């Protein structure tokens, strides 16, 4: 029957074809390079964004640390003054009493 139909012998089925659907293998490399370049650009943008966020976070942490240190110095000097006042009141009672009306 295949001899009766002209050109039937030249038809190839997909089972007998061993070549890639992409004609040139180089084309797939260009696609990979293009996709990698796109991904690299996206990652660079994300890196820039994250570095900006990191700078803001580090600045805030430094502000908190500076405030904590300044408050620690103030509290230390206040406690020192309190101890000096208490040492002057050796004979006096440290507690004050007051009456409460119910």
C-alpha positions as CSV (number, residue, x, y, z in Angstrom):
1,X,0.0,0.0,0.0
2,X,2.9,2.4,0.8
3,X,4.2,1.8,-2.7
4,X,0.9,2.9,-4.2
5,X,0.9,6.4,-2.6
6,X,3.6,8.6,-4.1
7,X,6.0,10.2,-1.5
8,X,4.9,8.0,1.4
9,X,8.4,6.6,1.8
10,X,9.8,10.1,2.5
11,X,7.5,10.8,5.4
12,X,9.3,10.3,8.8
13,X,7.5,9.5,12.0
14,X,8.5,11.1,15.2
15,X,9.7,7.8,16.5
16,X,12.5,7.6,13.9
17,X,13.8,11.1,14.3
18,X,16.8,11.5,16.6
19,X,17.5,15.2,16.1
20,X,16.5,18.0,18.5
21,X,13.5,20.2,17.8
22,X,15.9,23.2,18.0
23,X,17.8,23.3,14.7
24,X,21.0,24.7,16.0
25,X,22.3,23.8,19.4
26,X,23.8,27.3,19.6
27,X,20.3,28.8,19.8
28,X,19.6,27.1,23.1
29,X,22.9,28.5,24.5
30,X,21.8,32.0,23.5
31,X,18.5,31.4,25.3
32,X,20.3,30.2,28.4
33,X,22.7,33.2,28.3
34,X,19.7,35.6,27.9
35,X,17.9,34.0,30.9
36,X,21.0,34.0,33.0
37,X,21.5,37.7,32.2
38,X,17.9,38.5,33.2
39,X,18.3,36.6,36.5
40,X,21.7,38.3,37.2
41,X,20.0,41.7,36.7
42,X,17.1,40.8,39.0
43,X,19.5,39.5,41.7
44,X,21.6,42.7,41.4
45,X,18.5,44.8,41.9
46,X,17.5,42.7,45.0
47,X,21.0,43.0,46.4
48,X,20.9,46.8,46.1
49,X,17.5,46.9,47.8
50,X,18.7,44.6,50.6
51,X,21.9,46.6,51.2
52,X,19.8,49.8,51.5
53,X,17.6,48.1,54.0
54,X,20.6,46.8,55.9
55,X,22.1,50.3,56.1
56,X,18.8,51.6,57.6
57,X,18.7,48.8,60.1
58,X,22.4,49.3,61.1
59,X,21.8,53.0,61.6
60,X,18.8,52.4,63.8
61,X,20.7,49.8,65.9
62,X,23.5,52.3,66.3
63,X,21.1,55.0,67.5
64,X,19.6,52.6,70.0
65,X,23.1,51.6,71.3
66,X,24.1,55.3,71.6
67,X,20.9,56.1,73.6
68,X,21.4,53.1,75.8
69,X,25.0,54.1,76.6
70,X,24.0,57.7,77.3
71,X,21.2,56.5,79.6
72,X,23.5,54.1,81.4
73,X,25.9,57.0,82.1
74,X,23.1,59.2,83.4
75,X,21.8,56.4,85.6
76,X,25.3,55.6,86.9
77,X,25.8,59.2,87.9
78,X,22.4,59.4,89.5
79,X,23.0,56.3,91.5
80,X,26.4,57.7,92.6
81,X,24.7,60.9,93.7
82,X,22.1,58.9,95.5
83,X,24.7,56.9,97.4
84,X,26.4,60.2,98.4
85,X,23.1,61.5,99.8
86,X,22.5,58.3,101.7
87,X,26.0,58.4,103.2
88,X,25.3,61.9,104.5
89,X,22.1,60.7,106.2
90,X,23.8,58.0,108.3
91,X,21.6,58.7,111.3
92,X,18.4,59.4,109.4
93,X,15.8,56.8,108.4
94,X,15.8,56.1,104.6
95,X,12.1,55.5,104.5
96,X,9.5,58.2,104.7
97,X,6.2,57.4,106.3
98,X,2.9,59.0,105.5
99,X,-0.6,58.4,106.7
100,X,-3.3,57.1,104.4
101,X,-7.0,57.9,105.0
102,X,-9.4,55.1,104.1
